[in-house]
Amino acid sequence: MMKRTRIRLLEPEYKAAKAEAKRLGISLAELLRRSLRTVLPADDSKPWMRYAGMVESGDPNSSRNIDDVIYGRKP
């Protein structure tokens, strides 16, 4: 379950973050979630979670075909 939150950024931080999100083709919220994942400790019971959401395929619709992205397309 996601929780809604508010943060305050300085104008230069906001502009830089928005520009980076646009460059990556993701929302500002997703950019901030990804950034947090790089500094938060991983759940020791699920070490693979450190990499969750961090794989880039270059395909903006990859979440719809996650098995193909992870395991490759079936012949």
N, C-alpha and C positions, 0 to 999 in steps of 0.2 A: 504494500500500500504506500502510495506517495503522500507526502505531507507538503502542503503549501507553506512557503516561507517568504519573508522579505529581507532583502539586504540593501545596504546603501553603498554605492560606489562613487568615487570621485569621477568627475566628467571625463578626464583622460582615460581612466581605467575602463569606464563604460564604453567609450568609443573604441578603444583598442579591443576589448572583448567582443563587441558587436562585429567589428571588422574581421576578427579571427574566426568567429562563428560563421560568418558569411563565406569566408574563404574556404572553410571546411564543409560548407553546405549543411550545417546543423543549427539548431536553435541556440540562443544564448543560454537557456536553461541546461541543455545537454552539454554545452561547453563547460559550464560550471560544475555539473555532476562529474564529468570526466576529470576535471581538474582536482576535485575533492578526492576522487578515487586514487589519485597518484600520491596523496599525502596521508590518507587514512590507513591504519593498519588493516591488513587482510584478516578475515575470519580464519583463525587457526584450524577450525574443523573443516574448512573448505578452501584449501590453498589455491585452487584453480580460480577462485573468485577474484584474485588480484588482477587477472587478465580479462574479466568479464567486461564487455563493452569497449574494449580497447583495440580490437582487431578492425582494421580498415580494409575494405575490399575495393573501394573506389566506386561501388555501385550504390546509389542512394536508396535503392529498393532492396538491399541485401537482407534486411530483417524479414522480408517476406519469404526468402529462400535460404534461411539460415543453415539448413542441412547441406545445401549445395555449397555454401560459402565455407563451412567447416570441413566437410568431408569430400567435396568435389562433386561435380555433376555425374549422375549415373549414365553409363553408355547406352 
